[in-house]
Amino acid sequence: MKRRLFSLLAFLFATTFVWAQRGGESTYAYLQLPVSPRIAALGGKVPGYGGEKDLSLSVANPAFAHARLHNALEVSGSLFFADVKYSYASYFYAIDSTLTVGAHLRQMWYGDFVRRDERGYEDGRFAAYEMALGLHASYLLPKGWSVGASLVPLYSSLERYWSFGLACDLAIGYSDSEGLVSAGLVAQNIGGTLKTYSGRHEDAPFELLAGAKIRMRYAPLVFVFTLQHLQNWQRRFIRESAYSSALAKGTDPNEKPSTWQEVSTELLAHPIVGIEFHPSRYFFVQASYNHGRRMAMITPAQYSLEGFAWGFGIQVRRLALRFSRAVYHTSGASNHLSVAFYFSGGRDAAMRPYTPSLRVEAPAQELMEEDEEE
C-alpha cells in the first residue's frame, strides 16, 4: 500500500512538472503571497519547515500537518500597498495518529473603485475581490516521512464579472525523530480557471519549491533554506547598466551579458535564506533575505531593503501571536499580524526546548498528553 502511494505521488509530481512547463500568463497571483507573518518573515516561502506547532507551515507544505495541530485555529491579516487587504484563516483536526485534515481560507480585497461611462462621467462604484478555500490532508509514513495534498477552489470577482478556478498542491515531507532536521518538496498551485473572465483559459501560478530546516541542538538557532521557482530556470535579472558600457555610448547595440553574469544571476534568483533566534520556548525573532525578490523589485539609484524581512512571535499556553514586516519595494513594506488558538491537543502552544525528543510516530493522544504535562 505504502509503495503504491509513493509511486502514485512520484507519478503526479513528474506529470505535473511536465504540464507546468507551458508558457503563457498565470492568474490568481495572490496565491503566491505568504499566508502568515512567520512565513513572510522567512522570505515568503517555507516548503521545508516541518515538525513545528504552527498551522501556516502546514498550509505552505500540506505534508507537515500532524497530530499536535489537533483542533487549532489561526487567523491572520496583512496590509499591502494602496489599501489592499489580505486575510487568512486555517483550522486543522487530527483524525488519528497518522491522518490529519484541515482547511484554510484566503481573501484579497482590492477596495472600491469609481465606475465611469464612455464620456468619463461617474456612474456608481464597484469592488474587486478574490478568495481561495483550501482543503488539506496529510498522511504520516514510517521513519519520519509524510505526504500531503491540498485541493483549492478559487473565486475572483470584478464589478459584475467573475471567474472560478481549481488548483491543488502536492507535497512530500521529512522530519527526523528529534525535530532537528526537516525537508520538503511542494508542487504548488497546479491548475487554472474553469469559468473565465474573457473566454481564455489561464493557468494558476504554478511553482515547484524545495527547502530544509536545520535546528541547532544546543543553540537557540534555526536555519531555513528554500529554493524557489525550480520549474523555471530563466529567472535571471540583469540590469543593462551592469554590462552595457558600449551600449551607453551607442557603439555596440548588440552587446549581451557574459555567460558568467547569466549563470551567477540565475543561481542567485532561486535561494531564500532565513534564520530564527529562540531565546526561550515562548519567544522567537526572525530575519530573511530573498535575492530574487530584490532583483525583481529594486529601482536603480534608489536602493533600499528590498528582499529583506523580519518578524517575531510569542507563544504561551493556548495562544500564539506573531508579527512580521517584509520589504517589497523602496516605496514601502507590508505588515503581517496573526493570532493562533489551540483549543485542545495540548495546553502549551510554545515551541519545544532545544534538546527535543519529538516522536513522529507517537499516537495523537500521547502527543496531546505530552503537551498538557509541559
SULQUI-V232371 format. One record per residue. SS is DSSP state (2 for helix, 1 for strand, 0 for the rest). PHI is phi as a letter, one per 30 degrees, with the letter a starting at -180 (999 if undefined). NEAR is the number of other C-alpha atoms within 8 Angstrom. Layout:
# SULQUI-V232371
ss = (SS:SS)
phi = (PHI:PHI)
near = (NEAR:NEAR)
This chain:
# SULQUI-V232371
ss = (0:2:2:2:2:2:2:2:2:2:2:2:2:2:2:2:2:2:2:0:0:0:0:0:0:1:1:0:2:2:2:2:0:0:0:0:2:2:2:2:2:0:0:0:0:0:0:0:0:0:0:0:0:0:2:2:2:2:2:2:0:2:2:2:0:0:2:2:2:0:0:1:1:1:1:1:1:1:1:0:2:2:2:0:1:1:1:1:1:1:1:1:1:1:0:0:0:0:1:1:1:1:1:1:1:1:1:1:1:1:1:1:1:1:1:1:0:0:0:0:0:1:1:1:1:1:1:1:1:1:1:1:1:1:1:1:1:1:1:1:0:2:2:2:1:1:1:1:1:1:1:1:1:1:1:1:1:1:0:0:1:1:1:1:1:1:1:1:1:1:1:1:1:1:1:0:0:0:0:0:1:1:1:1:1:1:1:1:1:1:1:1:1:1:1:0:0:0:0:0:0:0:1:1:0:0:1:1:1:1:1:1:1:1:1:0:0:0:0:0:1:1:1:1:1:1:1:0:0:0:0:0:0:0:0:0:0:0:0:2:2:2:0:0:2:2:2:2:2:0:0:0:0:0:0:0:0:0:2:2:2:2:2:2:2:2:2:2:0:0:1:1:1:1:1:1:1:1:1:1:0:0:1:1:1:1:1:1:1:1:2:2:2:2:2:2:2:0:0:0:0:0:0:0:0:0:0:1:1:1:1:1:1:1:1:1:0:0:1:1:1:1:1:1:1:1:1:1:1:0:0:1:1:1:1:1:1:1:1:1:1:1:0:0:0:0:0:0:0:0:0:0:0:0:0:0:0:0:0:0:0:0:0:2:2:2:2:2:2:2:2:2:2:0)
phi = (999:d:d:d:d:d:d:d:d:d:d:d:d:d:d:d:d:d:d:d:d:d:d:j:c:c:b:h:d:d:d:d:d:d:d:b:d:d:d:d:d:c:j:j:b:b:d:c:c:b:i:c:c:b:d:d:d:d:d:d:b:d:d:c:d:b:d:d:c:e:h:c:b:b:b:b:b:b:c:c:d:h:i:d:c:b:b:a:b:b:b:b:b:d:d:a:d:c:c:b:b:a:b:b:b:c:b:b:c:c:j:c:b:d:d:b:d:d:c:j:d:d:b:j:b:b:b:b:a:b:b:b:c:c:c:c:b:b:b:d:c:d:i:i:d:a:b:a:a:b:c:b:d:b:b:b:b:b:h:c:c:a:b:b:b:b:b:b:b:b:b:b:b:b:b:d:d:c:i:d:b:b:a:a:b:b:c:c:i:d:k:l:d:c:c:c:d:c:j:c:d:b:d:d:d:e:a:c:b:b:a:a:b:b:c:d:d:c:b:d:b:b:c:b:b:b:c:c:h:d:d:b:c:b:c:d:b:b:d:e:d:d:b:c:d:d:d:d:d:i:c:b:d:c:d:b:d:d:d:d:d:d:d:d:d:d:d:d:d:c:d:b:c:b:b:b:c:c:d:a:d:c:a:b:b:b:a:a:b:c:d:d:d:d:d:d:c:d:c:e:i:b:d:b:c:e:j:c:a:b:a:a:b:b:b:b:h:c:b:b:b:b:b:a:b:c:c:c:a:d:d:l:b:c:c:b:b:b:b:b:b:c:d:a:i:k:d:c:d:d:d:d:d:c:b:d:b:d:d:d:c:d:d:e:d:d:d:d:d:d:d:d:d:d)
near = (4:6:6:7:8:8:8:8:9:8:8:8:10:8:8:10:11:7:7:9:8:5:4:6:6:10:10:9:9:6:7:6:7:9:11:13:16:14:14:16:16:19:17:9:11:15:16:17:14:14:9:7:9:7:14:12:14:12:10:9:18:17:15:14:16:14:17:11:15:13:12:14:13:13:11:14:12:11:11:11:8:4:8:11:11:12:12:13:11:13:12:15:12:15:8:9:14:14:13:17:13:11:11:12:11:12:11:12:10:10:9:8:7:9:9:10:8:5:5:6:7:8:8:7:8:10:11:12:12:11:11:11:11:11:11:13:14:17:11:13:10:7:7:12:11:14:15:16:13:12:11:11:11:13:11:12:12:10:8:5:7:11:12:12:12:12:13:12:13:14:14:13:16:11:14:11:11:10:12:13:11:16:15:16:14:13:15:11:12:14:11:13:14:9:8:12:8:4:6:6:8:11:13:14:12:11:11:13:14:14:15:14:15:10:10:10:8:6:6:11:10:11:11:15:13:16:11:12:11:11:9:7:8:5:9:11:9:9:6:6:6:7:9:11:8:10:11:7:7:7:7:8:7:5:9:6:9:6:6:6:9:11:8:8:11:13:9:10:13:14:13:14:13:13:12:11:10:10:7:7:11:9:11:13:11:14:13:14:12:12:12:11:11:11:9:7:9:12:8:5:4:7:9:7:8:13:14:13:15:13:14:12:12:10:14:10:8:12:11:13:11:13:13:15:14:14:13:13:12:13:4:8:12:12:11:14:13:13:11:11:10:15:10:9:16:15:11:10:13:11:9:6:6:9:7:9:7:7:7:8:10:8:10:12:8:8:13:13:10:9:11:10:5:5)
